[in-house]
């Protein structure tokens, strides 16, 4: 039996409430983390393998425990090569240097501007080089998201054989056959549109407002903890609030119940299957749309979104080429999903070759079930249902939150009592 420890927030089959998801940060601040971690879990869930999640951080003091209890450490990353992550990356390096077991990195990416060269992020070079050296002492290669990250790592002195472009494992969630994309001849004003937004991207709020007013059924799917705080606590739970869109719950989309925040991949996919188009700046928000069989379009705003969209041939356009007056049906008309679907099998084979190069057994090998056991367990698993926006939540929602508050936050009673009075007025006084 092979025992694999993975970086990630929770098992794909575990029920975690909305309240616990926020309080325990099982999203790693971004729900996009769910899909690529779950996809790696699915690929590795062979009959002779056990898997466990380690959370998102690294603690070098746990090295002896990990050596004793696991056979492999697998690290699904996204944009880990960014300046704001360097302290965390150094912790991972310190942990890995103390490990005696193999360590495999899947789908790591560098983050920079749209037109940035690898030299633009040279300041991270020493930390990234140390991390890669530690990993490569324990594996055959590092799997990266695209050309930009590949060139960056190669510029640090690593050989071609040590760096493999594999994209993001999220796109291989269903294996070698990508879901059929159900594109209509035209996207009409009456069709269901879902948009995702990165709050920090210049011009995105203007694009959202235009489309929100144009499409009567447009729904916004946020991905960060701050948005989950808005849905649950009117933005008053997190001790330190980061960037969020919209800035307050006074935006009419809250009253109109046009926001859905997802904390599990299954409920997210089920939701997007009912839509006609998904678009926005969130790469994994759009990957989720594609996996649901819904036409999706990436508004690429940095190197990490651009290199993934290019590698997988996902319909996309750089934000620098998109006017703030754009309407979804214009992007819909441009989208061609033929190349993405035609070349998916070749990219999937590259993913499988990477796993085998690094001695990771997978569900697509002879004698394995191609993911049948994973699908069976996922079908039996229970997850929290969709959460309406705060003004549209029921007394039952509020009661559940009161119980959670009583069980988990006794040290903050005075502050939370004021919050709950506000919530009661919003939910029950409508």
Steps between C-alpha positions, in 0.01 A plus 500: 500500500639840397426783741484840331486833681372788289489877530135603518218611726281192534415159362272520192241294691486692828204710606621837628246770581518849353582638845784253559629552148555867576620458858746221414598638157447169322497693171851633554340847448386404146247232403693440176740296714231235535491381142869444422561327834194280452605415146843385620331297776277334241792415270696340786215315673603149399386188679829469690527867601380701797492878480484772763497879486765699682350850489657783302803587712827326577636437848863379495452366855266233357771342285561199726126432525457520121802274439357242739142498375511570126677368193460803269427871539310646204476878470230632266581869466359789298680837491749416776784688333385849598653753735221477760550123529878496550485461879273198456724362226801521732306297756429235238868493408599458865251214541600323179870513589420295811294237316628158398199422280433604136347845446309573179384848393208521257400807300695778673496842337679834511302821526588820319344751263356410161808601301762434768821315419651248744747772597209699644474256791874445546471619861338165585779305333695393808193376688355318199837346416538367855148356490554331164834353608341351809214350298721363223712308751180307570331479160584479131347829389280794594163541325430863400194678364636637172773658291556804721569295814708255298723780370531650848618176661732423208655846546594395854729228367279192482505264203220433255456149637443639849204723402185364334217716369184321612250786536264476795371157613150648533447463125555123532227452759305274261804333350576467130153600377407862556129577550320614187453876497137584424524826306190664354498692172458826692501614859179692563414750769259246647766230541664413832841656545748448784787741561809473717706798613848568640439814710846645436489497117467854356175557314333177608237672716382708202475187285305325772253785548431520128429128473313480829256761369481347152426138593201457729616157614873571538639342817831585661714215636770641731791288620672666797450489876394863516204425276405200712512731802255732323262213428509369856577790732442817299878536479555520875669168584856524369732697728688637200301569185671486161387601154144401424245557228257660552639712783183473710181298518306814409541403134156403360621156392483394866133596529432340161670174606737498204812377679606141563815404688607135479705303750491159324577412140194277455246769589695753293497278191132414546419871515693594185343220296182708499666800335552606141826691544771556761756779470734712706853536634510193728683219321354223714155657498508456124659154518205399717265628232677295233497187716124553537471501119414871494672738254750709697733789419812616686575870528874455556648763730846365588760241402342218700156529339646562155743208497231254608246627249761475225619153599151353508375711207216632713321789326650813649608857444747718694332766713704759313300413188159510669300822523307577817188518282522133402184290528513123554343408166795665320748270672266207449496560125882494486540174691613190312524186713619273218876521563458462876300181461695362203836520678383404848607136466856600410523727804348227719767256379763755606343510848509121524861488380591749772337285769679188378832684466465583868397146600144590595252223429170627355145386428556476124760223518424135426320335790351828628140621470534825300346691791188287559555466876562873536181580306303252711622649829437854376143410402435374853659798672284778646584868474340824616238627256522830316503798736276794402616855560445635849166681439361181347612251762237325710446487874650151486822641352515753780430238766782282370733797517393580855576142602837517328572829674413353838724198447799672350535864594440539872799730535345765274146513634452873535612572143308209354181585685496835323568321170216256558256780578591650165461161331164440669370833378622429146371142478188505712394861459458490125 
